[in-house]
């Protein structure tokens, strides 16, 4: 509520700005409250917070874990129709090797960064699944194209 009032004050005062410009001392100070995220992660040190303890690198909220693994289950079916068509027809017609190579690179980056940063597996495992599927499609495109 205070943020809204400050924004209204700033916007209403914008028309009354002197020709010499705005001086930072004349503007009200904007203070933002720090809130803990809804799906908060525990620190890498494994220290306890006021809300309770969680193992290092694991989400505090079980909802985060459930959503992460649910996304992984959904990712299993993303490229499955393409893989099945490639296996059935043994033809890579209409699929670009460059597109799938770049997609594989993107998914690899999406897996490497959170893995090296110590994020919980449930927060990025869907990208590992998509990367594996992209790798399979990439291999089949090269196998069936030649």
N, C-alpha and C positions, 0 to 999 in steps of 0.2 A: 504494500500500500504506500509506503514511504517512497519507493522507487517511482511509482506512478505520479505521486505528487511532485517529486523533483523534476520528472520529465515535463509535466505540464508547466511548471514554473519556468523551466528553461525554454520551452517552446513559446510561451507567452512573452517572455522577456526578449526574445530574439528580434522583435520589431522595435524595441526601445534601445537598440545598441547605438552608442554614440559613434560618430564618424571616425573617431580615433581608434576604434577597435575594442575588443573584449579584453579585459584584464582578468586573469585567473583568480585574483583575490576577490573580485566582485561576484563570482559565481558560487552557488552553494556547493558544498562538498558532497559528492555522491559516494555513499557507503553501501557496499554490497555485503550482505550476510553470507558467510560461508556455510554451505549445507553439505552434508554427506550424501553422495549419490545413492539413488534407490537400490541399485545392484552393486553395492560397494565391495571392493576387493580388500583383503587384508594386506598389510605390508609384507615386503619380502623378508623382513626380520622376524615375522611371526609374533609380533607384540599384540597383546590383548587390547581391545578397544572397550569403550563404555558399553557397547551393545553386546559384547560377548566375544569369545575366542573362536577363531577359525584357523585351521592349519595354514601354514605359509603358502601363499600362492593360490589358495582355494577361495571361491566366492563365499561371502558370509551368508548370503541369502540362498536357500536351496532352490528358489525360483530361477536364479541365474544358471545354476547347473542344469536344471530340467529344461530350460529354454535352449541352452547350448547343445545338449544332447538331442533335443527335439529337432533343432536345425540340422544336425548331422544326419538324422534319419531322413529328413526331407531332401538333403543333398544327395542321398543315395539314388534318388530317382531322377535327378536333373538331366544327366546325359545318358541314362540307361536306354531310352528309345534309340538314340543314335548308335550306341554300341551294339544293340540287338540288330538294327538294320545293317550295320557293317558286317556283322558275323553272318547274317542270313544271306545277303546279296553278294558278299565278297567283292564289293565295288565301292570305291571312295568318290564316286562322281558327285560333284557339287560341294565337296568339302575342301577348303583351302588349307594346305599345310602351314602356310605362314600364320594364318589366323589362329590355328590350334597351337602352334609353337609359342606365339605371343601370349595366348591364354595360359598355357602351361607355365611360362615365366612369371606371369602375374600371380597365379596361385602359389607358386613356389615362394615368391616374396611375401605373400600373405601368411605363409606358414613359418618362414624363417624368422621374421621380425618378432612375433609374439613368443615363439619358442625360445629365442635368445634373450628376450626381455623377462622371461620367467612367468608369463601369464599362465593361468590354469588351462589345461588341455581342452576343457569344455568350451572355452571361448574362441578357439580357432580350429578345432578338429574338422569342422565342415569344409574348411578350405583344403585340408589334407585329403579328404574324400574327393573333392572336386579336382584336385591336382592329380590324384591317381586315375580318375576317370579320363581326364584330359590326356594324360600320358598314354593310356590304353588306346584312345581314339587316335592320337598322334602316331603311335606305332602301327595301328591298322591302316591309317591313310597311307603311310609310306610302304607298307607291305602290299596293299592292294593296288596302289597307283602304278607300280612298276612291273 
